[in-house]
Amino acid sequence: MAEAMGVSLEYIQGRVASLSENNPMLGHRGCRLGNTYPEITEMQTKAILGAAIQLRREGHDPHPEIMVPLVGKHHEFDQQEAVIRKTAAELFKAEGVEPFEFKVGTMIEVPRAALTADAVAARAEYFSFGTNDLTQMTFGYSRDDIASFLPVYLDKKILKVDPFQVLDQKGVGQLIQMAVQKGRSVRPDLKCGICGEHGGEPSSVKFCHRVGLNYVSCSPFRVPIARLAAAQAAVEDLK
């Protein structure tokens, strides 16, 4: 890398060291990284829309959706969307193609974003709830370190289940329900879903159905379980 960039190895090592963090899960990532280094967002936008342009040239009709992660204030989203829209306009012009529609939405994974979802939805075109991080930040449990005390908490009945496996409907779920209601009060057609392991856990899928989410997303091996749970939730509705 140093040779390709025309810099010294020591410079690269120093740059890596300067970006190290004690708690990276709460640190310089997501939209924070994109707002600090907009060129990263530009690169990702070009990759997503460049792939869509290629597919359209091959006769397909892709509908890309770009998601801004880890938003806590709508200003963070605003700045990232501006970079995305500007990059898109420049790419369409450079490629000589007619501009096509794409959505820019956000991942709701910071409690503050859920609490101020009406302000976020005034800008974002869809919500995807990142329940892994939303659980982490709501409980104050580190996903990486919970194993050090989870068995004791389960044994003492402080927790009934691992909250990273089964969605906490009373706490985290309340934030999701509130965000959906606030978001749709501003944008009635707001598409909402969740992504993460909760998206393939039956009781969590049924909760998502009850609060009006449009979809759940999960790892491939959980898809059959998620589809069955979604079907059961629909049948229970009819009853």
C-alpha positions as CSV (number, residue, x, y, z in Angstrom):
1,M,0.0,0.0,0.0
2,A,2.8,2.4,0.9
3,E,4.5,1.7,-2.4
4,A,1.3,2.2,-4.4
5,M,0.5,5.5,-2.6
6,G,4.1,6.7,-2.9
7,V,4.5,7.2,0.9
8,S,6.7,5.5,3.5
9,L,5.7,2.4,5.5
10,E,6.1,4.5,8.7
11,Y,3.5,7.0,7.4
12,I,0.9,4.1,6.9
13,Q,1.7,2.6,10.3
14,G,1.3,6.0,11.9
15,R,-2.0,6.6,10.1
16,V,-3.4,3.2,11.3
17,A,-2.3,3.9,14.9
18,S,-4.0,7.3,14.8
19,L,-7.3,5.7,13.9
20,S,-7.3,3.0,16.6
21,E,-10.0,3.2,19.2
22,N,-10.7,1.8,22.7
23,N,-14.4,1.2,22.0
24,P,-14.8,1.1,18.2
25,M,-18.5,-0.1,18.5
26,L,-19.3,3.4,19.8
27,G,-16.6,5.2,17.9
28,H,-15.6,6.4,14.5
29,R,-17.8,4.4,12.1
30,G,-21.0,4.6,10.1
31,C,-22.1,8.2,9.1
32,R,-19.5,9.6,11.5
33,L,-16.7,8.1,9.3
34,G,-18.5,9.3,6.2
35,N,-18.9,12.8,7.5
36,T,-15.3,13.0,8.5
37,Y,-14.1,11.4,5.2
38,P,-16.7,12.2,2.6
39,E,-14.6,10.5,0.0
40,I,-15.5,7.1,1.5
41,T,-19.2,7.9,1.0
42,E,-18.5,9.1,-2.6
43,M,-16.6,5.8,-3.3
44,Q,-19.5,3.7,-2.0
45,T,-22.1,5.7,-3.9
46,K,-20.2,5.3,-7.1
47,A,-19.9,1.5,-6.5
48,I,-23.6,1.1,-5.8
49,L,-24.9,3.3,-8.6
50,G,-22.2,2.2,-11.0
51,A,-23.4,-1.4,-10.6
52,A,-27.0,-0.2,-11.2
53,I,-25.9,1.6,-14.4
54,Q,-24.2,-1.6,-15.6
55,L,-27.3,-3.7,-14.9
56,R,-29.6,-1.2,-16.7
57,R,-27.3,-1.4,-19.8
58,E,-27.7,-5.2,-19.6
59,G,-31.5,-4.8,-19.8
60,H,-32.3,-5.1,-16.1
61,D,-34.3,-2.7,-14.0
62,P,-32.6,-2.3,-10.6
63,H,-34.0,-0.1,-7.8
64,P,-31.0,0.8,-5.6
65,E,-31.5,2.0,-2.1
66,I,-28.6,3.6,-0.2
67,M,-28.6,3.4,3.5
68,V,-26.8,5.8,5.8
69,P,-25.8,4.0,9.0
70,L,-25.6,5.1,12.7
71,V,-27.4,8.3,12.4
72,G,-28.2,10.0,15.7
73,K,-29.1,13.5,14.5
74,H,-30.8,14.4,11.3
75,H,-27.9,16.8,10.5
76,E,-25.7,13.7,10.1
77,F,-28.1,12.3,7.6
78,D,-28.4,15.6,5.8
79,Q,-24.7,15.9,5.1
80,Q,-24.4,12.3,3.9
81,E,-27.4,12.6,1.6
82,A,-25.9,15.8,0.1
83,V,-22.7,13.9,-0.7
84,I,-24.6,10.9,-2.1
85,R,-26.9,13.1,-4.3
86,K,-24.0,15.2,-5.6
87,T,-21.9,12.1,-6.4
88,A,-24.8,10.5,-8.2
89,A,-25.4,13.5,-10.4
90,E,-21.7,13.6,-11.3
91,L,-21.7,9.9,-12.1
92,F,-24.8,10.0,-14.3
93,K,-23.3,12.8,-16.3
94,A,-19.9,11.1,-16.6
95,E,-21.5,7.9,-17.7
96,G,-23.8,9.7,-20.1
97,V,-27.0,8.1,-18.8
98,E,-30.4,9.5,-17.9
99,P,-30.6,10.0,-14.1
100,F,-32.8,7.3,-12.5
101,E,-34.5,7.2,-9.2
102,F,-32.9,5.7,-6.1
103,K,-33.8,6.0,-2.4
104,V,-31.7,7.2,0.4
105,G,-32.7,6.0,3.8
106,T,-31.1,5.4,7.2
107,M,-30.4,2.7,9.7
108,I,-32.1,3.4,13.0
109,E,-29.7,1.9,15.6
110,V,-29.0,4.9,17.9
111,P,-31.7,5.5,20.5
112,R,-31.7,9.2,19.8
113,A,-32.6,8.6,16.2
114,A,-35.6,6.5,17.3
115,L,-36.7,9.3,19.7
116,T,-36.4,12.0,17.0
117,A,-37.6,9.8,14.2
118,D,-40.1,12.5,12.9
119,A,-37.1,14.8,12.2
120,V,-35.2,12.0,10.6
121,A,-38.1,10.9,8.4
122,A,-38.5,14.4,7.0
123,R,-35.3,13.6,5.1
124,A,-34.8,9.8,5.0
125,E,-37.0,7.9,2.6
126,Y,-37.0,4.6,4.6
127,F,-35.9,3.2,7.9
128,S,-34.1,-0.1,8.6
129,F,-33.8,-0.8,12.3
130,G,-30.3,-2.2,13.2
131,T,-31.5,-4.1,16.2
132,N,-28.1,-5.5,17.2
133,D,-26.7,-2.0,17.8
134,L,-30.0,-0.6,19.1
135,T,-30.1,-3.4,21.7
136,Q,-26.4,-2.7,22.6
137,M,-27.0,1.0,23.1
138,T,-30.3,0.7,24.8
139,F,-29.1,-1.9,27.4
140,G,-25.6,-0.6,27.6
141,Y,-24.4,-4.1,27.0
142,S,-21.4,-4.7,24.7
143,R,-22.1,-7.3,22.0
144,D,-18.5,-8.4,22.3
145,D,-18.4,-8.7,26.1
146,I,-21.8,-9.8,27.2
147,A,-20.7,-13.5,27.3
148,S,-18.6,-12.6,30.5
149,F,-21.8,-12.1,32.6
150,L,-24.7,-13.4,30.5
151,P,-24.7,-16.9,32.0
152,V,-25.0,-15.5,35.5
153,Y,-27.8,-13.1,34.5
154,L,-29.7,-15.9,32.9
155,D,-29.1,-18.2,35.9
156,K,-30.3,-15.5,38.3
157,K,-33.3,-14.7,36.1
158,I,-32.1,-11.1,35.7
159,L,-32.5,-11.8,32.0
160,K,-34.9,-14.4,30.6
161,V,-33.1,-14.7,27.3
162,D,-30.1,-13.3,25.5
163,P,-31.4,-9.9,24.2
164,F,-29.1,-10.1,21.2
165,Q,-30.9,-13.3,20.1
166,V,-34.5,-12.5,21.1
167,L,-35.7,-8.9,20.7
168,D,-36.5,-7.0,24.0
169,Q,-40.0,-6.0,23.1
170,K,-40.7,-3.8,26.1
171,G,-37.6,-1.6,25.9
172,V,-35.9,-1.9,22.5
173,G,-39.3,-2.7,20.9
174,Q,-40.9,0.4,22.4
175,L,-38.2,2.5,20.7
176,I,-39.0,0.7,17.4
177,Q,-42.7,1.2,17.7
178,M,-42.3,4.9,18.6
179,A,-39.9,5.5,15.7
180,V,-42.3,3.9,13.2
181,Q,-45.2,6.0,14.5
182,K,-43.2,9.2,14.5
183,G,-41.7,8.5,11.2
184,R,-45.0,7.8,9.5
185,S,-46.6,10.9,11.0
186,V,-44.3,12.8,8.7
187,R,-44.0,10.4,5.8
188,P,-47.1,8.1,5.8
189,D,-45.6,5.7,3.2
190,L,-42.3,5.3,5.1
191,K,-41.0,1.7,4.5
192,C,-39.7,0.2,7.7
193,G,-37.9,-3.0,8.5
194,I,-35.2,-4.6,10.6
195,C,-32.0,-6.3,9.9
196,G,-29.9,-8.5,12.1
197,E,-30.3,-11.8,13.8
198,H,-33.6,-10.7,15.4
199,G,-35.0,-10.8,11.9
200,G,-34.9,-14.6,11.9
201,E,-36.2,-15.2,15.5
202,P,-39.9,-16.1,15.5
203,S,-41.2,-14.0,18.4
204,S,-39.3,-11.0,17.1
205,V,-40.7,-11.4,13.6
206,K,-44.2,-11.5,15.0
207,F,-43.5,-8.4,17.0
208,C,-42.3,-6.6,13.9
209,H,-45.6,-7.6,12.2
210,R,-47.7,-6.2,15.0
211,V,-45.9,-2.8,15.0
212,G,-46.3,-2.4,11.2
213,L,-42.9,-3.2,9.8
214,N,-42.8,-4.0,6.1
215,Y,-40.0,-6.5,6.1
216,V,-37.4,-8.4,8.2
217,S,-33.9,-9.1,7.0
218,C,-31.7,-11.9,8.4
219,S,-28.9,-14.2,7.6
220,P,-29.7,-16.8,4.8
221,F,-30.0,-19.9,7.1
222,R,-32.7,-18.1,9.1
223,V,-34.8,-17.1,6.1
224,P,-37.1,-20.3,6.3
225,I,-37.8,-19.6,10.0
226,A,-38.5,-15.9,9.3
227,R,-40.9,-16.8,6.5
228,L,-42.8,-19.3,8.7
229,A,-43.0,-16.8,11.6
230,A,-44.3,-14.1,9.2
231,A,-47.0,-16.5,7.8
232,Q,-48.0,-17.4,11.4
233,A,-48.3,-13.7,12.3
234,A,-50.5,-13.1,9.3
235,V,-52.8,-16.0,10.2
236,E,-53.0,-15.0,13.8
237,D,-54.1,-11.5,12.6
238,L,-57.0,-13.1,10.7
239,K,-58.1,-15.0,13.8
